């Protein structure tokens, strides 16, 4: 991920937030196991951290 553009970073960040919010919504309406909840939360946080570490942000 050496050639990470700002667009790719924003896409990763958006997908990470979408995964986290989707898991929260599903856990309200359906019963998910702890493994599923943890997997979705970990995947979302991993995507967010990846976008922040490898992202190119000069101005926010």
PyMOL commands that place a pseudoatom at each C-alpha (Angstrom):
pseudoatom trace, name=CA, resn=UNK, resi=1, chain=A, elem=C, hetatm=0, pos=[0.000, 0.000, 0.000]
pseudoatom trace, name=CA, resn=UNK, resi=2, chain=A, elem=C, hetatm=0, pos=[2.807, 2.370, -0.782]
pseudoatom trace, name=CA, resn=UNK, resi=3, chain=A, elem=C, hetatm=0, pos=[0.822, 4.191, -3.476]
pseudoatom trace, name=CA, resn=UNK, resi=4, chain=A, elem=C, hetatm=0, pos=[-2.213, 5.064, -1.398]
pseudoatom trace, name=CA, resn=UNK, resi=5, chain=A, elem=C, hetatm=0, pos=[-4.089, 8.042, -2.734]
pseudoatom trace, name=CA, resn=UNK, resi=6, chain=A, elem=C, hetatm=0, pos=[-6.493, 10.213, -0.807]
pseudoatom trace, name=CA, resn=UNK, resi=7, chain=A, elem=C, hetatm=0, pos=[-9.422, 8.630, -2.649]
pseudoatom trace, name=CA, resn=UNK, resi=8, chain=A, elem=C, hetatm=0, pos=[-8.388, 5.101, -1.650]
pseudoatom trace, name=CA, resn=UNK, resi=9, chain=A, elem=C, hetatm=0, pos=[-7.962, 6.272, 1.934]
pseudoatom trace, name=CA, resn=UNK, resi=10, chain=A, elem=C, hetatm=0, pos=[-11.441, 7.770, 2.042]
pseudoatom trace, name=CA, resn=UNK, resi=11, chain=A, elem=C, hetatm=0, pos=[-12.926, 4.607, 0.521]
pseudoatom trace, name=CA, resn=UNK, resi=12, chain=A, elem=C, hetatm=0, pos=[-11.236, 2.449, 3.181]
pseudoatom trace, name=CA, resn=UNK, resi=13, chain=A, elem=C, hetatm=0, pos=[-12.458, 4.772, 5.912]
pseudoatom trace, name=CA, resn=UNK, resi=14, chain=A, elem=C, hetatm=0, pos=[-16.009, 4.711, 4.560]
pseudoatom trace, name=CA, resn=UNK, resi=15, chain=A, elem=C, hetatm=0, pos=[-16.063, 0.929, 4.306]
pseudoatom trace, name=CA, resn=UNK, resi=16, chain=A, elem=C, hetatm=0, pos=[-14.724, 0.609, 7.858]
pseudoatom trace, name=CA, resn=UNK, resi=17, chain=A, elem=C, hetatm=0, pos=[-17.436, 2.856, 9.260]
pseudoatom trace, name=CA, resn=UNK, resi=18, chain=A, elem=C, hetatm=0, pos=[-20.072, 1.017, 7.212]
pseudoatom trace, name=CA, resn=UNK, resi=19, chain=A, elem=C, hetatm=0, pos=[-18.956, -2.373, 8.564]
pseudoatom trace, name=CA, resn=UNK, resi=20, chain=A, elem=C, hetatm=0, pos=[-19.077, -1.146, 12.163]
pseudoatom trace, name=CA, resn=UNK, resi=21, chain=A, elem=C, hetatm=0, pos=[-22.481, 0.502, 11.790]
pseudoatom trace, name=CA, resn=UNK, resi=22, chain=A, elem=C, hetatm=0, pos=[-23.932, -2.504, 9.960]
pseudoatom trace, name=CA, resn=UNK, resi=23, chain=A, elem=C, hetatm=0, pos=[-22.809, -4.847, 12.714]
pseudoatom trace, name=CA, resn=UNK, resi=24, chain=A, elem=C, hetatm=0, pos=[-24.409, -2.592, 15.331]
pseudoatom trace, name=CA, resn=UNK, resi=25, chain=A, elem=C, hetatm=0, pos=[-27.693, -2.486, 13.417]
pseudoatom trace, name=CA, resn=UNK, resi=26, chain=A, elem=C, hetatm=0, pos=[-27.744, -6.260, 12.874]
pseudoatom trace, name=CA, resn=UNK, resi=27, chain=A, elem=C, hetatm=0, pos=[-27.025, -6.901, 16.549]
pseudoatom trace, name=CA, resn=UNK, resi=28, chain=A, elem=C, hetatm=0, pos=[-30.112, -4.851, 17.473]
pseudoatom trace, name=CA, resn=UNK, resi=29, chain=A, elem=C, hetatm=0, pos=[-32.510, -6.831, 15.280]
pseudoatom trace, name=CA, resn=UNK, resi=30, chain=A, elem=C, hetatm=0, pos=[-30.908, -10.289, 15.190]
pseudoatom trace, name=CA, resn=UNK, resi=31, chain=A, elem=C, hetatm=0, pos=[-28.994, -12.241, 17.763]
pseudoatom trace, name=CA, resn=UNK, resi=32, chain=A, elem=C, hetatm=0, pos=[-25.370, -12.440, 16.706]
pseudoatom trace, name=CA, resn=UNK, resi=33, chain=A, elem=C, hetatm=0, pos=[-22.769, -14.468, 18.525]
pseudoatom trace, name=CA, resn=UNK, resi=34, chain=A, elem=C, hetatm=0, pos=[-19.938, -12.746, 20.298]
pseudoatom trace, name=CA, resn=UNK, resi=35, chain=A, elem=C, hetatm=0, pos=[-17.539, -14.092, 17.684]
pseudoatom trace, name=CA, resn=UNK, resi=36, chain=A, elem=C, hetatm=0, pos=[-19.511, -12.435, 14.876]
pseudoatom trace, name=CA, resn=UNK, resi=37, chain=A, elem=C, hetatm=0, pos=[-19.772, -9.117, 16.732]
pseudoatom trace, name=CA, resn=UNK, resi=38, chain=A, elem=C, hetatm=0, pos=[-16.083, -9.127, 17.527]
pseudoatom trace, name=CA, resn=UNK, resi=39, chain=A, elem=C, hetatm=0, pos=[-15.114, -10.088, 13.987]
pseudoatom trace, name=CA, resn=UNK, resi=40, chain=A, elem=C, hetatm=0, pos=[-17.127, -7.280, 12.427]
pseudoatom trace, name=CA, resn=UNK, resi=41, chain=A, elem=C, hetatm=0, pos=[-15.874, -4.718, 14.938]
pseudoatom trace, name=CA, resn=UNK, resi=42, chain=A, elem=C, hetatm=0, pos=[-12.276, -5.864, 14.476]
pseudoatom trace, name=CA, resn=UNK, resi=43, chain=A, elem=C, hetatm=0, pos=[-12.569, -5.735, 10.696]
pseudoatom trace, name=CA, resn=UNK, resi=44, chain=A, elem=C, hetatm=0, pos=[-14.049, -2.235, 10.811]
pseudoatom trace, name=CA, resn=UNK, resi=45, chain=A, elem=C, hetatm=0, pos=[-11.439, -0.923, 13.231]
pseudoatom trace, name=CA, resn=UNK, resi=46, chain=A, elem=C, hetatm=0, pos=[-8.679, -2.549, 11.184]
pseudoatom trace, name=CA, resn=UNK, resi=47, chain=A, elem=C, hetatm=0, pos=[-9.875, -0.798, 8.036]
pseudoatom trace, name=CA, resn=UNK, resi=48, chain=A, elem=C, hetatm=0, pos=[-10.087, 2.527, 9.861]
pseudoatom trace, name=CA, resn=UNK, resi=49, chain=A, elem=C, hetatm=0, pos=[-6.588, 2.177, 11.292]
pseudoatom trace, name=CA, resn=UNK, resi=50, chain=A, elem=C, hetatm=0, pos=[-5.186, 1.093, 7.933]
pseudoatom trace, name=CA, resn=UNK, resi=51, chain=A, elem=C, hetatm=0, pos=[-6.671, 4.142, 6.260]
pseudoatom trace, name=CA, resn=UNK, resi=52, chain=A, elem=C, hetatm=0, pos=[-5.274, 6.446, 8.945]
pseudoatom trace, name=CA, resn=UNK, resi=53, chain=A, elem=C, hetatm=0, pos=[-1.776, 4.943, 8.949]
pseudoatom trace, name=CA, resn=UNK, resi=54, chain=A, elem=C, hetatm=0, pos=[-1.283, 4.699, 5.192]
pseudoatom trace, name=CA, resn=UNK, resi=55, chain=A, elem=C, hetatm=0, pos=[-3.409, 7.698, 4.275]
pseudoatom trace, name=CA, resn=UNK, resi=56, chain=A, elem=C, hetatm=0, pos=[-2.120, 10.925, 2.850]
pseudoatom trace, name=CA, resn=UNK, resi=57, chain=A, elem=C, hetatm=0, pos=[-3.671, 13.781, 4.788]
pseudoatom trace, name=CA, resn=UNK, resi=58, chain=A, elem=C, hetatm=0, pos=[-2.057, 17.163, 4.453]
pseudoatom trace, name=CA, resn=UNK, resi=59, chain=A, elem=C, hetatm=0, pos=[-5.149, 19.109, 5.492]
pseudoatom trace, name=CA, resn=UNK, resi=60, chain=A, elem=C, hetatm=0, pos=[-8.134, 17.954, 7.462]
for i in range(1, 60): cmd.bond("trace and resi %d" % i, "trace and resi %d" % (i + 1))
show_as sticks, trace
zoom trace
